[in-house]
Amino acid sequence: MPESSLSQPRTYVWATVARSVNAVFTSYWRHRQLILQLARRDVMGRYRGSLLGLAWSFLTPLLMLLVYTFLFGVVFKSRWGGATVESRLDFALILFVGLIVHGLFAECVNRAPGLVLQHASFVKRVVALPGETVSIADKRVRVDGRELIEPYAFHSDDNTWSNDPSTSEEHRRRDQLPPTRVPDGAYFLLGDNRDDSSDSRSWGTVPAGHILGRALLVYWSAPPPPSGGGKGVLAPLGALSRTRWDRVFALVR
């Protein structure tokens, strides 16, 4: 059999792999702003309310490095590659690089399975298209001057924040929004849980390239657990008892 016929499938496989890898990095680059925003939100939310806040993201690996360096470098007197003479700084630097790689891999593997569930709040509804003008007055949404009829919108807070300057900006923009034109190539998004949703009221319109797809159906729906509940071995049974069966597998419209 000619050698060229043997190399052709191998060349095709490598070309397919190269295209796949290129597509992945191209997608990362195209959505880099969205990825940075999600990463920043995740990091800030993880350490919100702690004593040192964001500083823990830097202190934790440094503390781990000190403990591992002391344990393996001083107590066990380990050496890299069988070297007989090696400074503790060299040992710590190599160990630190290994910790970074391991930490990145472990974070991706551990977080990936629940990524969509943990960021379910980023499934939003498009309420205004490019070129349209959207406004909110006392929680009522208007697009190009016409009030939207929204049976899907849910308000958990009966209080309506006014447009009074003495009211905090966070509260005002939840219930009040001056007429805002949606720029070309962007969309204005709102969550159905209006009083507890991070959406275009907080971070502005969303470029079309940042919208990854369309929600098809609701695979499961349940209200939040009561205060102090939702933990322990029996938590799944409690979640099952709160299931809103009329919304399970309902198509999103």
Buried (B, 14 or more C-beta within 10 A) or exposed (E): EEEEEEEEEEEEEEEEEEEEEEEEEEEEEEBEEBBEEBEEBEEEEEBEEEEEEEEBEEEEBEEBBEEBBEEBBEEEEBBEEEEEEBEEEBBBEEBBEEBEEEEEEEEEEEEEEEEEEEEEEBBBBBBBEBEBBBBBBEBEBBBEEEEEEBEEBEEEEEEBBEEEEEBEEEBBBBBBBEEBBBEEEBBBBBBBEBBEBEBBBEEBBBBEEBBEEEEEEBEEBBEEEEEEEEEEEEEEEBBEEBEEEEEEEEEEE
